Amino acid sequence: MSEAVKSLDNLESITTEFARFEHFVKVLLDAYMVIDAQGRVVKANQMLAQVTGQKLRQLLKADSLDSIINFSLDGKTIGFKELLEYDSPIRIDEVRGHLAGKPENETLNLILGIYPFVQQSTGQKLGFFLLLRDVTAETNLQDQYKDKAIQSITDPLTTLFTRAYFEEYLTGQVSRMEALPENERYHISVVMCDIDFFKKINDKYGHQAGDYVLKNVSRIMKQTFRKTDVCCRYGGEEFLVILPAATFENAAIAANKLRQAVQDEVMIFEEKHIPTTLSCGVATIQIGKETYSEAMARADAALYDSKHQGRNMVSLHDGGKIINTARTATGS
């Protein structure tokens, strides 16, 4: 089958999927577009034209979403390919949007909603529905208070979120999922991490070296996990990560990428090499069947088992048993 025919089939399939919801989106006050698997805009509304400053027909003729607007979150680009990776509906707050042809310092503050379209018979990704809410005016009004607010929920040493914020955010996520019908919920996974032999690092190299290791592990966490994941310092050398819209298996893969990245990092403080490894425990919250505290207890039990099995390991708790994963390089 030629690429042209495949493209046409894909367009017909995603149009058919969207048709089931089209009567709802007619009353939306926010901008939206439907993006196919090649990144092209196949549907859009007049509000999108207003937000982007382009005519609707120009938007529908664009080569790709990325040629219209570039999204970023905390400085990291979120392009069409990243948006296509989501398997479940998700909302992403505090997204920066830079419109093509605009000055670099002229950006929009957006909330994005992504709903993936999947062909039921084959599981093939057809594209996604993208909702854009422009909150630039509201965000600018709040900017004068933002720095103080951020300071109150972030750990000063690592700049990760605090334990209090972790619990507040996770409570909100779980409550939101519990309020939804079961077929509309997405997975929420948690990863609990602990730096191996951290007390020995402090004792051998000093507390300043310990702080150096904490800051470097935190930096690696930010680089490794998605921008939609919430990384927190839980206390001491222990960290917690919330992964919205991540299955049990995907959370384990992400945790192993972190474990490998920490192992591979060459940490040198005052000309002394400090070998550093990380142990992790993973659990996915069984929404409606357990509290998030019970899921965290399972992640903690998996972490303890990683320590017991020799450290530098990721273990999973599926609700019935603990599964140890191999210490193989994630890139191989």
N, C-alpha and C positions, 0 to 999 in steps of 0.2 A: 504494500500500500504506500502510495507516495506521501510525502510530507504535507502537500497541499490538501489531500483527501483527509489525512489524519487531523489536520488543523480544522477543517470544516466539520468533521465529526465531533471534535472537541467543543467547537463553538455551539453546535446544535445541542449537545448534551448539557452544557452549562446553562444555556438559555432555557432548556426544559426544566432543569433543577430550579432555576431562579423564578420561573413562571409560577411555581407553587407559592411563592411569598410576595409576588409583585403587587398584589392588591393591598398588602400591609405597608409596603415601603412608600406607597403614594402619599401617605399621611405623615411621613417622617419630616421633621423640621431640620434634621441634620443632613450634611452632604453625604452621598454614598456613591460607590462605583462597584461594578462587578468585573473582576479580573480573571482572565482565563489562564491556563497552565503555561502559556508563553509570555505572560505579563502584560497582555494587551487589555485595554479598557473596552468591554463589550456593552456595558450599560452604565449610565450615570444620570444624575438629576441636575436640575437647574441650580440647586444650592452649591453643588460642586463647582459649577462654572463661576459662581459668585465668590467662593473661597479662593479659587485658583486665579481668577481674573482672566480666564480664557473662555472662549465660546464653546458651547457643548459639542459642536461638530468638530472643533479642533481637538478636544479631549478624546473623542472617539476615533480620531485618525492618528493619534500618537503611537509611536513605535512600542512604547512600554510605559508602565506606571513610573519607573525610575526616571523617564525623560520628562515627566510632569512635575513630580515632587520627590524630594529625598527626605526620608525620615531618619531620626537619630534619637537614641535614648542614652543619657549620661555620656554623650560623646561617641557612642558606638553606632555605626550606620545600620539601619534596619531596611534592607531593600526588598524587592519583590520576592527573591528566592527565600529569604528568611521568613517572610510572612506566609509563604506557601507551605512551609514546614509544619505549621500548626495543624494538629489532628483534631482538635476540639475547639469549640467557640471560646474566645477569650477577649478580655478588655485590657488595654494597655494605657496607663495614664502617663502624663508628663512627657509626651513625645514632642520633639522639635520637628517642624516641617519647613524645609527650604524649597521654595518654588523656583523652577527653572527660569533663568534670566534675571532673577532678583539679586541684589547685593548680598554678600555672605552674611552680613550682620542683620539682615532683615528676615526674621524667622517667625513662624506661627507656633503657638502652643496648642497642642492637640490632644484629644482623647481618641484612641482608635478602638474599634470593635471589629473583630475578625470572625467570620463564619465560613468554615471550609466547605466546599462542594466536592463530594466524593460519589463516584458512580457506584451505586449499590451492588450491582452484579459482579463487578471486577475489583472494586476497592481502589480504582485509579483516581488520583487527584485531578479534578477538572479545573480548579481555580478556587476563588474565594470571594465572598461579599465583604467589602470594606466600608465601614462607617467612620466618618470623620466629624468630630465635634470640635469646632474652633473655640477655644477658651482663652485666647490671647488677651483680651481685655480684662477678664477676671484674674488671670495669672499676673498681669502687670500690676494690678491693684494690690495683690497679695505679696509681691516681691519684697516689700519693705519689712515684712514680718518673717520671711522665709528663712533667713540665716539663723535667727534665734530658734525657730522651730526645728530646723535640721540639727542644730547643736543638742537639742533636748532628746533626740532619738538616735543619735550616733555615738559610738564609742570614740573618745578622743584619741586614743592610741592607734587604733586600726582603721578608723573611719567607717567601720561596718555598723549596721544597725544594732541597737541594744536589745537585751533580752526582753525588756518591757515592750518594745515595739514589735518584736517577733510575736509575742503572745497576743498583742492587740490585733496585728495584721492577720494572724492565723485564725483567731476567733472569728473575725469578720469574714474571711474566706470560707470557713466551714459553715457558718450560719447562712451565708449566701447560697451555698450548694444544697444545704438541707431544705431550703425554702423552694428549691426547684424540683420539677418532676424528675424522676430517676433518669429518664432518657435524655435529659438536657444538662446533666451534671458533667463536669470534667474532673479528672483525677487530680488529687493534691498529694504530692509526696514530700517526705521530709528526710533530710540527710543530717546525721549527727557526726561530727568530726572531732578528733582529738590528736594533738601533736604528740608523737611517741617520745617517751623519756624526756619530757620537757623539764622536769625538776633537775635531771642530770645536766641538761644544757645550762640552766641557771647556776648550778653548783660549780660546773667546770669552767664556764666562760664568763659568768657574771650576769647580773640582771639586765644590764644594758644590751648584752648580746641576746638575752631572752626576748627583750622588746623588739630588737632587730628582726628576730625570727618571726615573731607574731605579726609584725607589719608586712614582712615579705609573704608569709602564708596568706594573709588577708588580701594582698595585691593579686596573688595568683588566683585566689577564689573569685575575685571580681572579673579577672580576665577569662576564667574557665567557664563559669556559669553564664546562662543567658541573662540579659538585662532585665527580663521580667521575673527572674528568680530573686529571692530576698535572702541575702547573706547577713548573718548576725554573729556577733561575739556573745556567746552564752555565759561565759565566765572563765577567767584564767586562760587556759590553753584550749578551751572547748568552744566549738563553733556549731551553729545550726543553719541549715539552708531550707527554705520553702521553695518547692518547684511546682507552680500552678500548671495545670494541663500537661503533666508529665506522668507517664505510666510507671509502674514498678520497675520495668526493664530499663526504660529511658533514664530514670533517676539513678539506677545502678551504673549505667554507662557514664553518666555525668560525674558521679562520685569517683569512678575509677580514673577518669581523665584528670580530675583534681589530684588524686593520690599519685598518679604517675608524674604529673607536672611538678609537684612538691619534691618527689624523689629525685627528679632530674635537675632541679634548681641547684646551682652552685652558690651556697651562702657563705660569704666570707666577711667576717667582722674583725676589724683590727688585725688584718693579715692572717687570721686563723679560719680554717675551713670548718664549718659546723654542719655535719651530715644531718639531714632532717627528713623524717618520714611522717606519714599521717595514717591513722586508722579511721575507718568510717562504718557507720551503721545506717541502713536504709529501710524505710517503711512507707507504705502508701496508706493514707487514712481511709478507712472503710466508712464512708459517709452514711450516716443514719444508723450505723451498727456499733460504733464506738466513738468515744470522745477523742479530740486531738491529743490529749494527755496520754491516753492509752496507746495511741500510735507512736508517740514519742518514746514511751516506755519500751515499745518493741524495737524502735531504732536504737535505743540505749542498750538493750540486751544484745542486739546484733553487734554494736560497737564493742561491747565487753567481750564478745566471742572473738572478734577480730584481734583484740589484744591477747586473748588467751591462746589464739592460734599462731602467735608469733609476730603480731603487729604488721604495719605497712600492708593493710588488707582492707577490702570492702566486703562486708557481710550484709545479707538481706534477711529480714524477718517477714514472712508472707502471712503471718497470722497463726500459722500452725507449727512452723519449723524455721530454723536459721539455716541459710544457705551461704557458704563461703565462696567468694569468687576468686579466680586465679590471679596471680600477681604478674600476668603477662603485660607487655607494653601495649597501651591502647592504640598506638598507631600501627601496630603490626597486624 
